[in-house]
């Protein structure tokens, strides 16, 4: 039986999903509330992790250890790094990497975590394919590719260009790679889905508050459809 862990960093990223759940039981762990129940007859655990990589990784480990989840999905919003992804389009992860991890003086490429056998953590190809099919069916613009993460909100063109030069990617956010890292270490299939809220440049401070709710709701809608197909 599948038990799908669904993580959003902020309340608005998971509130729609929680509202549509049935038979809900809530438990608090490390300051996070875990909502276990069913979403369209699929057993899920929905949780707001809080912002940043440490919160996200901690959340995954709790989902694995205490709730025995079989899959992990991260829903939320992101800044576009790719001109093909416009505001409210969907970025679907093929893999995920850190854009702020660098130990180059010891011979590692940008983003490589020493001791890991990959630089970018591969998402589940089947889930990614299903998400892409659902976007096409809903008439929603989408693109698959690398999603990159770091503990900073990107709002300058120079920062954006540096990320693209170091690790590439189609969008940038603050949790996905840590979720991928933790899921990868636990052998759990995962997918990160992000709706674009801004262009990760000098317009971000204006666009983000304007489009964050609409983008978050679009991402959650896709996740809601996806759990019925896994």
C-alpha positions in Angstrom: 0.0 0.0 0.0 1.3 3.4 -0.9 1.7 6.1 1.7 2.6 9.4 0.1 4.4 12.1 2.0 3.6 15.6 0.7 5.8 18.5 1.8 5.3 22.2 1.4 7.6 24.8 3.0 4.8 27.4 3.7 1.3 27.2 4.8 -0.2 28.4 1.5 1.6 25.6 -0.3 -0.3 22.8 1.6 -3.6 24.4 2.8 -5.6 23.3 -0.2 -4.4 19.8 0.1 -5.2 19.7 3.8 -8.7 21.1 3.1 -9.4 18.2 0.7 -8.3 15.4 3.0 -10.6 13.0 4.9 -10.1 11.0 8.1 -7.4 13.3 9.3 -5.3 12.7 12.3 -2.7 15.4 13.4 0.6 14.8 15.2 3.2 17.3 16.1 6.9 16.4 15.8 9.9 18.9 16.0 7.5 21.8 15.7 5.9 20.4 12.5 2.2 19.3 12.3 1.8 16.1 10.3 -1.7 15.6 8.8 -2.3 11.9 8.1 -5.4 10.9 6.2 -6.7 10.2 2.8 -6.7 12.3 -0.3 -9.1 10.9 -3.0 -8.8 7.4 -1.3 -5.0 7.6 -1.3 -3.2 7.5 2.1 -1.1 10.7 2.5 0.8 12.6 5.2 0.8 16.3 4.5 3.2 18.6 6.3 4.5 22.2 6.3 8.2 21.8 6.8 9.2 25.4 7.2 11.6 27.3 4.9 15.1 26.1 4.2 17.2 23.0 3.6 17.6 21.7 7.2 13.8 21.9 7.9 13.1 20.1 4.7 15.6 17.3 5.3 14.4 16.8 8.8 10.8 16.6 7.6 11.7 13.8 5.1 13.4 11.7 7.8 10.4 12.0 10.1 8.1 10.9 7.2 10.3 7.9 6.6 10.9 6.8 10.2 7.5 7.5 11.8 5.1 7.2 8.9 6.8 4.7 6.6 6.0 6.7 3.5 6.6 5.0 0.2 6.9 8.2 -1.9 7.7 11.8 -1.2 6.4 14.8 -3.2 7.5 18.4 -2.6 5.0 21.0 -3.8 5.5 24.8 -3.8 6.8 27.8 -5.7 10.1 28.8 -7.3 11.9 31.4 -9.3 12.4 30.7 -13.0 15.9 30.2 -14.4 14.6 29.3 -17.8 13.0 31.7 -20.3 10.7 28.8 -21.3 9.1 28.8 -17.9 6.8 31.8 -17.3 4.9 32.8 -14.1 2.5 30.0 -13.0 4.0 27.4 -15.3 5.1 24.2 -13.7 8.7 23.0 -13.2 9.0 19.2 -12.8 12.2 17.7 -11.4 14.3 15.3 -13.4 17.0 15.8 -10.8 18.0 18.3 -8.1 21.2 19.9 -7.0 22.5 22.4 -4.5 23.5 25.8 -5.9 25.1 26.9 -2.7 27.3 23.9 -1.9 30.9 24.4 -2.9 34.1 22.6 -1.8 36.0 23.2 -5.0 39.4 23.6 -3.4 39.3 19.9 -2.6 38.6 19.0 -6.2 34.8 18.7 -6.2 32.6 20.3 -8.8 30.2 23.0 -7.7 27.2 21.4 -5.9 28.9 18.0 -5.2 28.5 16.8 -1.6 31.6 14.8 -0.6 30.8 11.1 0.0 27.8 11.1 -2.3 27.8 9.1 -5.5 25.9 11.8 -7.5 26.1 15.5 -7.8 22.3 15.9 -8.6 19.8 13.6 -7.0 17.6 11.8 -9.7 13.9 12.1 -9.2 11.5 9.3 -9.9 11.1 9.1 -13.7 7.6 7.6 -13.6 6.2 10.3 -11.3 7.8 13.0 -13.4 6.3 11.5 -16.5 2.8 11.3 -14.9 3.1 14.9 -13.7 4.1 16.1 -17.2 1.1 14.2 -18.7 -1.3 15.8 -16.2 0.0 19.3 -17.0 -0.5 18.7 -20.7 -4.0 17.4 -20.1 -4.8 20.4 -18.0 -3.4 22.8 -20.5 -0.7 24.0 -18.1 2.7 25.0 -19.3 5.4 22.9 -17.9 9.0 21.8 -18.3 11.1 19.0 -16.9 14.7 19.5 -15.9 17.1 20.2 -13.0 15.7 22.1 -10.0 18.3 23.8 -7.8 18.2 24.8 -4.2 20.0 27.0 -1.7 19.3 28.9 1.5 18.7 32.3 -0.2 15.9 34.0 -2.1 17.3 34.9 -5.5 16.3 38.4 -6.6 19.3 39.7 -8.6 20.2 39.0 -12.2 23.9 38.4 -11.2 22.9 35.8 -8.7 20.7 34.1 -11.3 23.5 34.0 -13.9 26.0 32.6 -11.3 23.7 29.7 -10.5 23.2 28.9 -14.2 27.0 29.0 -14.6 27.7 26.8 -11.6 25.0 24.1 -11.8 22.4 25.1 -14.4 18.7 24.4 -13.7 15.3 25.5 -14.8 14.2 27.0 -11.5 15.6 27.8 -8.0 14.0 27.4 -4.6 15.1 26.7 -1.0 14.1 23.1 -0.1 13.9 20.7 -3.0 17.5 19.4 -3.2 17.5 18.7 0.6 14.3 16.7 0.2 15.8 14.9 -2.7 19.0 14.2 -0.8 17.2 12.8 2.2 14.8 10.7 0.1 17.8 9.4 -2.0 19.7 8.3 1.1 16.6 6.5 2.3 15.9 4.8 -1.1 12.4 6.5 -1.4 11.1 7.6 -4.8 10.5 11.3 -4.9 9.4 14.2 -7.1 9.6 18.0 -6.7 6.9 20.1 -8.4 7.2 23.9 -8.4 5.0 26.5 -9.9 6.8 29.6 -11.0 6.1 32.7 -8.8 8.8 35.0 -10.2 11.8 35.2 -12.6 14.5 35.1 -9.9 15.9 38.5 -11.0 15.3 42.2 -10.2 11.6 41.8 -10.7 11.3 39.0 -8.1 10.5 41.3 -5.1 7.5 42.7 -7.0 6.3 39.5 -8.7 6.7 37.1 -5.8 4.0 38.6 -3.5 1.7 39.1 -6.5 1.8 35.6 -7.8 2.8 33.3 -4.8 -0.7 32.2 -3.9 -1.8 31.5 -7.4 1.4 29.6 -8.1 1.1 27.6 -4.9 -2.5 26.6 -5.7 -1.5 25.5 -9.2 1.2 23.3 -7.8 -1.0 21.8 -5.2 -3.7 21.1 -7.8 -1.2 19.1 -9.8 -0.1 17.2 -6.7 -3.7 16.4 -5.9 -4.2 14.9 -9.3 -0.8 13.1 -9.2 -1.5 11.1 -6.0 -4.4 9.5 -7.7 -2.2 8.1 -10.4 0.8 6.8 -8.4 
